[in-house]
Amino acid sequence: MAFRVGQKVVCVDDSDWVASLLNMPNRPVRGRVYTVRGLYENAIYLEEISNPPQARWKNGDVAEACFFARRFRPVVERKTDISAFTKMLTGKRVDA
């Protein structure tokens, strides 16, 4: 799944963090909503969470660790329709 910067996501898997072996004291929590602040391959950075920079295992560059995108899903925002309640206030019958 492709995410974009600024998108709201919810953590759906906070189990078994390999991050416990790394210098990553701050981790996402299942059920919490976050904002994507950056992208790196199949991983994301979160606006609400930052951690100290560390060496990346692939190329040795020092950077902040990111989180696998598969542990998140997009937040679906629904528009609230209060027309049924408005009709109740005006005394008009609402058919379901």
C-alpha positions as CSV (number, residue, x, y, z in Angstrom):
1,M,0.0,0.0,0.0
2,A,1.3,3.4,-0.9
3,F,1.1,6.2,1.5
4,R,1.7,9.9,1.0
5,V,3.1,12.7,3.2
6,G,0.4,14.3,5.3
7,Q,-1.9,11.3,5.2
8,K,-3.5,10.1,8.4
9,V,-2.8,6.4,9.3
10,V,-3.7,4.1,12.1
11,C,-1.3,1.5,13.6
12,V,-2.8,-2.0,13.2
13,D,0.2,-4.0,14.4
14,D,2.5,-3.0,17.3
15,S,3.6,-6.5,18.1
16,D,7.1,-7.9,18.2
17,W,9.1,-4.7,17.5
18,V,12.6,-5.5,16.2
19,A,13.1,-1.9,17.2
20,S,13.6,-3.0,20.8
21,L,17.1,-4.0,19.8
22,L,17.8,-0.6,18.3
23,N,18.0,2.8,19.7
24,M,14.3,3.4,19.2
25,P,12.6,4.4,22.4
26,N,9.5,5.8,20.7
27,R,7.2,3.4,18.8
28,P,3.7,3.5,17.4
29,V,0.9,2.0,19.5
30,R,-1.9,-0.1,18.0
31,G,-5.1,1.9,17.4
32,R,-3.5,5.3,17.6
33,V,-3.7,7.7,14.6
34,Y,-0.5,9.2,13.2
35,T,0.4,11.5,10.3
36,V,2.9,10.4,7.7
37,R,5.9,12.9,7.6
38,G,8.2,11.0,5.3
39,L,8.6,7.9,3.1
40,Y,11.6,5.5,2.8
41,E,11.2,2.4,0.5
42,N,8.5,0.3,2.2
43,A,8.5,2.3,5.4
44,I,7.2,5.5,6.8
45,Y,8.2,8.2,9.2
46,L,5.5,9.6,11.6
47,E,5.0,13.3,12.5
48,E,4.1,12.4,16.1
49,I,7.1,10.1,16.7
50,S,10.8,10.8,16.4
51,N,13.8,8.8,17.5
52,P,17.6,9.4,17.7
53,P,19.5,8.8,14.5
54,Q,21.3,5.5,14.1
55,A,23.3,3.6,11.4
56,R,21.1,1.9,8.8
57,W,22.0,-1.7,8.3
58,K,21.8,-1.5,4.5
59,N,24.3,1.2,3.7
60,G,25.7,2.5,7.0
61,D,24.3,6.0,6.7
62,V,23.1,7.5,9.9
63,A,19.4,8.4,10.0
64,E,16.3,8.1,12.1
65,A,14.7,4.6,11.9
66,C,11.3,4.3,10.2
67,F,8.4,1.9,10.6
68,F,7.2,-0.7,8.1
69,A,4.2,0.6,6.2
70,R,2.5,-2.8,6.5
71,R,1.9,-2.1,10.2
72,F,-0.5,0.8,9.2
73,R,-3.6,1.4,7.3
74,P,-5.1,4.7,6.0
75,V,-7.7,6.4,8.2
76,V,-11.0,6.5,6.5
77,E,-12.8,9.8,7.3
78,R,-16.5,9.8,6.8
79,K,-18.7,12.8,6.3
80,T,-21.4,13.1,9.0
81,D,-24.9,13.4,7.7
82,I,-27.2,14.9,10.2
83,S,-30.2,15.4,7.9
84,A,-32.2,12.6,9.6
85,F,-31.7,14.4,13.0
86,T,-32.6,17.7,11.5
87,K,-35.9,16.3,10.1
88,M,-36.7,14.8,13.6
89,L,-36.4,18.4,15.0
90,T,-38.8,19.8,12.4
91,G,-41.4,17.1,13.0
92,K,-41.1,15.5,9.6
93,R,-41.3,11.7,9.2
94,V,-38.0,10.0,8.4
95,D,-38.2,6.8,6.4
96,A,-35.4,4.3,7.0
